[in-house]
Amino acid sequence: MLTLTGNKAVVTEDVKGLAATFMNAPFPHVQHIHINGLGMCPTTSADKNGDGVISTTEGGPAYGGIGTTLSVSGDTSPAAGTDIKIAPSGASFHYARTITLDAATTASIKAGKAVIVVHGIDPATLSAKAQGEPSDLVPSLPLAATSPALCGPLAVSQMAAVPSGSVNTGGGGTSGLQDPWLFAVGAGLAAAAGGVLVLRRRTSVEK
C-alpha cells in the first residue's frame, strides 16, 4: 500500500517467496520506485546476452531509472539504490515507512508511469553462465544480488475499496479516504515468487 498525500508517501509492503540467504546472512533486497522509462516491466526479449536473466540495466528501458529508494532507514534518494545495509532482507519481510518523494517520482506515480522493482534473486536458480557473471551495478557482487526479482507497473484504477485477500491481491481498508485512487502493481518476474502490491492516493475534496 502506498498512500500519497502531496509528496508524502506512506508505504507498506508484505513480501514473501524471495531468496533467503546470501553469504550466510539474510539476503538483502534493494527496492525502488523506478521512473522515466516506459512504465512497464521488461519481457524476456530484454535478455540481450542470453544468460536467462534480465539484469537491471537490460530492464532499464522498460522501467527507467531509480526515482526513490525504498530503504528501511536513512537515505531514500537514488544514491542509496545499491546500499544493501539499508535494504529489507530475507525470504519474506514486512516493510513500512513514510517517505518524502521528489517531484519526479510524484509526477510519475500520478501519471501511471512508475514501476516498483525489488532486486535480488537466488543464484541457485540461474544458469551456469549467469552464476559466473558479476552484477552490472556493483561488479564486486554476483549478478543475482542486484538483478530484478519482482517487478510491477503502478496501474491506476479508481475503485470503491482495496481488494481483499492475501498478499497476491493486496489488503486493507479505505476508512477515512475520500475518492481513493488505487495503484495496482502487476505480477512479479518469473525469477521469483511474488504477488501484487496495491497502492492508493488520497485526494482532497472541498466541502
C-alpha positions as CSV (number, residue, x, y, z in Angstrom):
1,M,0.0,0.0,0.0
2,L,1.2,3.5,-0.8
3,T,-0.9,6.4,0.4
4,L,0.2,9.6,-1.2
5,T,-0.7,13.0,0.3
6,G,1.1,15.8,-1.5
7,N,4.6,14.5,-1.8
8,K,4.4,12.3,1.4
9,A,4.1,8.6,0.7
10,V,3.2,6.1,3.4
11,V,4.5,2.8,2.1
12,T,3.7,-0.7,3.5
13,E,4.6,-4.0,1.9
14,D,4.3,-7.7,2.8
15,V,6.7,-9.7,0.6
16,K,7.4,-13.4,0.5
17,G,9.0,-16.0,-1.7
18,L,12.3,-14.2,-2.3
19,A,15.8,-15.5,-2.0
20,A,16.5,-16.1,1.8
21,T,20.3,-16.1,2.4
22,F,23.4,-14.6,0.8
23,M,26.9,-15.4,2.2
24,N,25.4,-16.9,5.3
25,A,23.3,-13.9,6.1
26,P,19.8,-12.7,5.3
27,F,19.6,-11.9,1.6
28,P,19.4,-8.1,1.1
29,H,16.7,-7.0,-1.4
30,V,17.2,-3.4,-2.5
31,Q,14.0,-2.0,-3.9
32,H,12.9,1.2,-5.7
33,I,10.3,3.2,-7.4
34,H,11.6,3.4,-11.0
35,I,10.6,6.3,-13.2
36,N,11.2,7.9,-16.6
37,G,11.0,4.6,-18.6
38,L,8.1,3.1,-20.5
39,G,6.2,2.5,-17.2
40,M,6.3,-1.3,-17.7
41,C,8.2,-4.4,-16.8
42,P,10.6,-5.9,-19.4
43,T,9.8,-9.0,-21.4
44,T,12.1,-11.9,-21.9
45,S,13.3,-10.2,-25.1
46,A,15.3,-7.8,-22.9
47,D,17.7,-10.6,-22.1
48,K,20.2,-9.4,-24.7
49,N,23.1,-11.7,-23.7
50,G,21.0,-14.8,-23.5
51,D,22.1,-15.8,-20.0
52,G,18.5,-16.4,-18.8
53,V,18.5,-13.3,-16.5
54,I,17.1,-9.8,-17.2
55,S,19.7,-7.7,-15.5
56,T,18.9,-4.3,-14.0
57,T,20.4,-2.4,-17.0
58,E,18.7,-4.8,-19.5
59,G,15.4,-4.0,-17.9
60,G,16.1,-0.3,-17.6
61,P,14.5,0.9,-20.8
62,A,11.2,-0.6,-19.7
63,Y,11.0,0.7,-16.2
64,G,13.5,3.6,-16.1
65,G,16.0,4.7,-13.5
66,I,15.6,4.9,-9.8
67,G,13.3,7.7,-8.6
68,T,13.1,6.7,-4.9
69,T,14.9,4.0,-2.9
70,L,12.6,2.1,-0.6
71,S,15.2,1.7,2.2
72,V,14.4,0.7,5.7
73,S,16.1,3.7,7.2
74,G,18.2,6.7,6.1
75,D,18.6,7.8,2.6
76,T,15.8,7.3,0.0
77,S,17.5,9.0,-2.9
78,P,18.8,7.2,-6.0
79,A,22.3,7.4,-4.4
80,A,21.2,4.8,-1.9
81,G,19.9,2.5,-4.6
82,T,22.6,-0.2,-4.1
83,D,23.2,0.2,-0.4
84,I,22.5,-3.3,0.9
85,K,22.9,-2.2,4.5
86,I,19.6,-0.3,4.5
87,A,17.7,-2.7,2.3
88,P,15.0,-5.1,3.6
89,S,16.2,-8.7,3.7
90,G,15.3,-12.3,3.9
91,A,12.8,-14.6,2.1
92,S,9.9,-12.6,3.5
93,F,9.6,-9.2,5.1
94,H,7.2,-6.5,6.2
95,Y,8.1,-3.0,5.1
96,A,6.6,0.2,6.5
97,R,7.9,3.7,6.0
98,T,6.8,7.3,5.4
99,I,8.9,8.9,2.7
100,T,9.0,12.4,1.2
101,L,9.1,11.9,-2.6
102,D,10.8,14.2,-5.1
103,A,8.8,15.9,-7.7
104,A,9.8,13.5,-10.5
105,T,8.7,10.4,-8.6
106,T,5.4,12.0,-7.5
107,A,4.6,13.0,-11.1
108,S,5.4,9.5,-12.4
109,I,3.1,7.9,-9.9
110,K,0.3,10.2,-10.8
111,A,0.9,9.7,-14.5
112,G,0.8,5.9,-14.2
113,K,4.5,5.7,-15.3
114,A,6.1,4.5,-12.1
115,V,7.3,0.9,-11.6
116,I,8.2,-1.0,-8.3
117,V,11.2,-3.2,-8.7
118,V,12.5,-5.5,-5.9
119,H,16.0,-6.8,-6.6
120,G,18.0,-9.9,-5.6
121,I,17.4,-13.5,-6.9
122,D,18.5,-16.9,-5.8
123,P,21.8,-17.7,-7.6
124,A,20.9,-21.4,-7.5
125,T,18.1,-20.8,-9.9
126,L,20.3,-19.3,-12.5
127,S,22.1,-20.8,-15.5
128,A,25.8,-21.7,-15.1
129,K,26.6,-18.7,-17.4
130,A,24.7,-16.3,-15.2
131,Q,26.1,-17.7,-12.0
132,G,29.6,-16.7,-13.2
133,E,28.7,-13.2,-14.1
134,P,29.2,-10.1,-11.9
135,S,26.5,-7.6,-11.1
136,D,26.0,-5.0,-13.8
137,L,25.6,-2.4,-11.0
138,V,28.1,-3.5,-8.3
139,P,30.8,-5.6,-10.0
140,S,32.1,-6.9,-6.7
141,L,28.8,-8.7,-6.2
142,P,27.4,-11.6,-8.3
143,L,24.7,-10.9,-11.0
144,A,22.0,-12.4,-8.8
145,A,22.5,-9.9,-6.0
146,T,21.1,-6.9,-7.9
147,S,19.0,-8.4,-10.7
148,P,15.2,-7.8,-10.6
149,A,13.3,-10.4,-8.6
150,L,9.9,-8.7,-8.6
151,C,8.6,-6.0,-11.0
152,G,5.2,-4.3,-11.3
153,P,4.0,-1.2,-13.0
154,L,1.7,1.1,-11.0
155,A,-1.5,0.8,-13.0
156,V,-4.1,3.5,-11.9
157,S,-7.7,2.5,-11.4
158,Q,-10.4,4.1,-9.3
159,M,-12.1,1.6,-7.0
160,A,-14.5,1.8,-4.1
161,A,-12.4,-0.4,-1.9
162,V,-9.0,-2.0,-1.7
163,P,-9.1,-5.7,-2.8
164,S,-9.2,-8.2,0.0
165,G,-7.3,-11.4,0.4
166,S,-3.7,-12.5,0.7
167,V,-0.6,-10.7,-0.5
168,N,-1.4,-11.8,-4.0
169,T,-4.3,-9.4,-4.2
170,G,-3.4,-6.8,-1.5
171,G,-5.4,-5.9,1.5
172,G,-6.6,-3.2,3.8
173,G,-9.5,-0.7,4.0
174,T,-10.3,2.7,2.8
175,S,-11.6,4.2,6.1
176,G,-11.0,7.9,6.1
177,L,-10.2,8.2,2.5
178,Q,-12.1,10.4,0.1
179,D,-12.1,9.5,-3.6
180,P,-9.4,6.9,-3.2
181,W,-7.2,6.0,-6.2
182,L,-5.6,2.6,-6.3
183,F,-2.3,1.9,-8.0
184,A,-2.3,-1.9,-8.6
185,V,1.2,-3.4,-9.2
186,G,1.4,-6.3,-11.7
187,A,2.8,-9.7,-11.0
188,G,6.5,-10.3,-10.4
189,L,9.1,-11.6,-12.8
190,A,9.2,-15.4,-13.3
191,A,12.5,-15.5,-11.4
192,A,10.8,-15.3,-8.0
193,A,7.5,-15.9,-6.3
194,G,5.6,-12.8,-5.7
195,G,2.3,-11.1,-5.5
196,V,0.6,-7.8,-6.1
197,L,1.1,-4.6,-4.3
198,V,-1.8,-2.2,-4.1
199,L,-1.1,1.5,-3.7
200,R,-3.6,4.2,-3.1
201,R,-3.6,8.0,-3.3
202,R,-5.5,10.3,-1.0
203,T,-7.3,13.2,-2.8
204,S,-8.7,16.2,-1.1
205,V,-12.4,17.1,-1.5
206,E,-13.7,20.6,-0.9
207,K,-16.7,20.7,1.4
